[in-house]
Amino acid sequence: MATFKDQYWYDNMAWYNLGGNRWVVANYVNIAVDKTVTVGAKPVAVLNGASYSSNGTGKVLQPGTKWHVAAEKFNGVLFYHLGGHQWARADQFN
């Protein structure tokens, strides 16, 4: 099990140390979390994936609403998993 404190940057990619000199690129893993986050001052677009190239689903999260997230994915920027195929950029939450 890796955490963000075990993160290392190499060749413009984040890597996680899995122990025993075993590493994995952060883009390929979801980090399990159990927390509630609050949408910031602006509505947040819900995406169908955890990357800049992901498409919007047409849904938006309203400012001030709280959401339970069960996973995070770092793909150049941190994303929260909202369930199903729904993701949102973490920097748009408080």
C-alpha positions in Angstrom: 0.0 0.0 0.0 1.4 3.4 -1.1 0.6 6.8 0.1 1.2 10.3 -1.3 4.2 10.6 1.1 5.8 7.7 -0.8 5.6 9.6 -4.1 8.6 10.3 -6.2 8.9 12.3 -9.4 10.9 11.0 -12.3 10.8 11.9 -16.0 7.8 14.2 -15.4 5.8 11.4 -13.9 4.7 10.7 -10.3 5.7 7.2 -9.0 4.7 5.4 -5.8 7.0 3.2 -3.9 5.3 -0.2 -3.2 8.2 -1.4 -1.0 11.2 -3.6 -1.8 12.3 -1.2 -4.6 9.1 -1.8 -6.5 7.5 1.3 -8.1 4.4 2.0 -10.1 3.4 5.1 -12.2 0.7 7.1 -10.3 -1.4 7.3 -13.5 -2.2 3.6 -13.3 -3.5 3.4 -9.7 -6.4 4.7 -7.7 -5.6 5.5 -4.0 -8.3 4.4 -1.7 -9.6 7.1 0.6 -12.7 7.5 2.7 -13.5 11.2 3.1 -16.0 13.9 2.5 -15.2 16.9 0.4 -17.0 20.2 -0.1 -17.4 21.9 -3.5 -15.8 25.4 -3.6 -17.3 28.6 -4.8 -18.0 27.5 -8.3 -19.9 24.5 -9.7 -17.7 21.5 -10.5 -18.1 19.6 -13.8 -18.4 15.8 -13.4 -16.1 14.0 -15.8 -16.2 10.4 -17.2 -12.6 9.8 -16.3 -9.6 11.0 -14.3 -7.6 13.0 -16.9 -7.6 16.3 -18.7 -8.9 14.6 -21.8 -12.0 13.2 -20.0 -15.4 14.4 -21.2 -18.0 16.0 -19.1 -21.0 13.9 -18.2 -23.3 17.0 -18.3 -23.7 16.8 -14.5 -22.4 19.5 -12.2 -21.9 19.6 -8.5 -23.2 22.8 -6.8 -21.1 25.1 -4.6 -21.2 24.2 -0.9 -22.5 20.7 -1.4 -20.6 17.8 0.3 -19.6 14.6 -1.5 -18.2 11.3 -0.2 -15.1 10.2 -2.2 -13.7 6.7 -2.1 -10.6 7.1 -4.3 -8.2 9.6 -5.6 -6.1 9.4 -8.8 -3.1 11.5 -9.6 -2.8 12.0 -13.4 -0.9 15.2 -13.6 -3.5 16.7 -11.3 -5.5 15.1 -8.4 -9.0 13.8 -9.2 -11.7 12.5 -6.8 -13.8 9.4 -7.7 -17.5 10.1 -7.1 -18.7 6.6 -7.9 -19.4 4.7 -11.1 -17.6 6.4 -14.0 -17.7 9.8 -12.3 -14.7 11.9 -11.4 -14.0 15.5 -10.6 -10.8 17.6 -10.3 -9.8 17.8 -6.6 -8.6 21.4 -6.9 -12.2 22.6 -7.3 -13.1 21.5 -3.8 -12.4 23.2 -0.5 
